[in-house]
Amino acid sequence: MASLFNPNPPLVSFSSIRPSSFNPSKMVSNFNQTSIITNNTDVIAHTKLFSSSLSMATGCSSAGGDNTSRKLPVLLFDIMDTLVRDPFYDDVPAFFRMPMEELLELKDPTVWIEFEKGLIDEAELEKRFFKDERPIDFEGLKSCMISGYSFLEGIEELLIALKEKNYEMHAFTNYPVWYEMIEEKLKISKYLSWTFCSCKNGKRKPDPEFYLEALRHLKVEPANCIFVDDRFGLLNCN
């Protein structure tokens, strides 16, 4: 839920991609180099562009003829509004029967971040969702979120194609334990592992330690990771 906070760029360098699905052009950043690739709505062509972009961004590829070698780069995906539609922006204001501006004014400004980091449980979120702690239909809110989760257009086809190319893929996301609701509905784990979730790691982007923790866990150099996100503020990791 990006509207709830204003991140600053972290201090760790990753190669980064913002997929063309979310913008008329796709930025592929490799430290000081940036290339712009024209958007292509055809999913197969999109996949070819994405795969080409991986090589452009890192200069890495799998070792030819050696199936035991680890294929690089490792792909780290943000989830909300990168792979999966975020219901917060449209569905949740409608659920509470108020415009987004009013919802943001009335809700507790820190409770969602605490929930994302796993510092509080659902009961505390329900109690503190609004500043005045008014009662809410919490199960209804969860049902609203579940109904709104869906793959963004072309994304599942892209994930299938990347999996077929044997890329190692992980979630790298600021999201609470509700990621389990996304998994139950969309079965994203068919394509990637829910390895780096803020609720499990206790850290959120853009905390540099979250990025460093991912590198330590994966045992790779930053140049051998591609981080895919819909927000440039979290891609400019310099």
N, C-alpha and C positions, 0 to 999 in steps of 0.2 A: 504494500500500500504506500506507494511513493509519496502521496500527497501529505503524509503525516509527519514528514521530517525533511530537512534540507541537508543532504550529505555533502561532505567535502571530499575531494579526491584522496584516496589512500596514497601511501608513500611507497608502494611496492610496484615494480614493473611487471606487467603481464602483456603479452600480445593480446589484442582484443578485436572483436568483431561485433558490429551492430547489424543484425540480419536485415536484408533488403525488404523483408516482409513488413517491417515497421516504418519504413521511410522510403521515399522515392529513390534514394541512393544508399548504397551500403558502404560504410567506412571500414576499412581494414587497416588497423594501426600496428606497425611493427617498430616500437620505440620511436625513433625520429622520422620514420617513413610513413606516409599515408597515401593510400590509393583509393580512388573512387570507382566502384563498379556499377554499371547501369542496372537498374532493377529489371527483373525478368519474372513475369507472373507465372510462367510455365514451371511446374514443380520440378520436372526433370532437369530443365535448364538451370533452375535455381540451385539444385543440388550440385550440378557441375561447377557453377560459379562459386558456391560455398567451398567445395573441395579444393578448387583452384586457389581460393583465398587462403585456405589453411597453409598451403605451401608458400604463398606470397608472404604471409604474416610471420612465418617461422623459418622457412627454408628447410623444414624437417619432413621426413617421410619414413615409412616403415622400411626396414632392411629388406632389400630385394632377395627373394628366395629363401629367407630364413623365417619360418613360421613361428619359431620360438621367441623371436625378438619382439619387444614391446613396440607397438605402433605409436608413433608420436606425430603430431602433438596430442596431448590429453585435452579433451574438450570439457570445459566447465560451463554449465548453463544456469543463468538466472531462470526462474520459473514464471513468476507472475508478469503478464503482459509481454513476455518473451516467448514462452511456449504455450502458456495457458492464459485464457481470458481472466482478468481480475474483476470479480463482481462488485467490488467496493464502489466503483465510480458511478455506476448507473443503478444497480440492483439494490444496494443497501440504502441509499437515500429514498428510493421508492418504497422500500420495506418500512422505513420509519416515517414515511409520508412527510418528508421535509426536503428542501433543496440542499445540495451539497454544502453550500456556504453556511447554512444554519447547523447542519450536522457537525461540521468541523468546529463551529463556535461552541457547541454544547457538549461535545464529547471530551472526555479526559485526554489531555494532550500527551500523556506518557504511558497510559495503560497498555496500548497496543504494542509499543516498543518493548515494554517489560514482558508482555506475553510472547512476543517474537523471540526474545532471548531466553525464554523458559524460566523466568524469575517468578512468575505467578501462574496459577492454574486457571481453568475455565471459570470456577466459582468466583474468583477474584475479578476476572475480566467482566463477568456478568454484573457483579456488584458495582464496579467502578467505571463501566462503559461510558456513562454520562457523568459530568462533573457533579450534578446534584444527586447522583445515585438513585435516580428514578428506576422503578422496576421495568424490565424489558422482557419480551418474548424471546428468550435466549435460544430455545430449540428452534423457534421459527427463523431466527437469524441464521443459525447454522444450516437450516434447510434452504434458505435463500442463497447462501454461499454455494452450497453443493449444486443447486440447480443452475447456477451461473458459471460453474467451471466447465470449460470446453477447450479443446485444442484450438489455437489460432489457425486460420486458414493455411493449409499447406504444410503445417508443422509436423504432423504425424508422418506424412510421406517423407519429409526431410529426415526425421529421426530414423525411419526404417532404412532409408538409403545409407545414412551414416553408419548404422549398425551393420548393414551388409558389407560395408567397407572396413569393418572391424575396428572402428575408432572406440577408444575407451572414453566413456562419457559419465559425468557426475553432475548432480545438482549442486549449485553454489548460490544459495538463496537466503534472503531475509524472510523467514516465514515461521509461524508458530506450529504447534503440534497438529494444526489443521491440515498440514501437508498430507496427513494420513487420509483425510477425506478426499483430497485430490487423487491420491493413489488408488483409493477404493473405487472411485468413479472412472478414472482414465487409464489406470494400470501403466503409469509412466515407467515403472521399474522394468518393463519389458525392454526398454531402450537405454535407460541410464540408472545409476544408483543414487539414492537419496543420501549422499555421503556428507555434504556440507550444508546443513540447515542451521540457522541461527538458534533455533530452540534446542538443538542437541549440542551445539558447540559453545553456546553461551556468548557468542560474539556476533556482531552485525557488520555488514559492509556499511561504511567504508573503513572500519577498524583495520589498520594494517596487519594486526596480529592474526586476523581471520584469514587473510591472504597467505601469510607466512605459514600458518597452521596447515593450510591446504597443500602448500609445497612440501612441507615436512612429511605429511601423510602420504602424498603421492610419490615422494622421493624423485622429484624432477626439478630441473632448473626453470626459472620463470619463462625463458624463451621457448620452452617445450610445453607450455600451456596456452590454450586459447580460451579466453573468457568471453562468453556471448551474453550481452545484456541489452535491454532496450533504453538504457539511460547513459548518456555520455559521461555524466558526472562520476559514474562508477567504472568507466572504461579508461579514463585518462589516469592510469595508475602509475604516475611518474613521481 
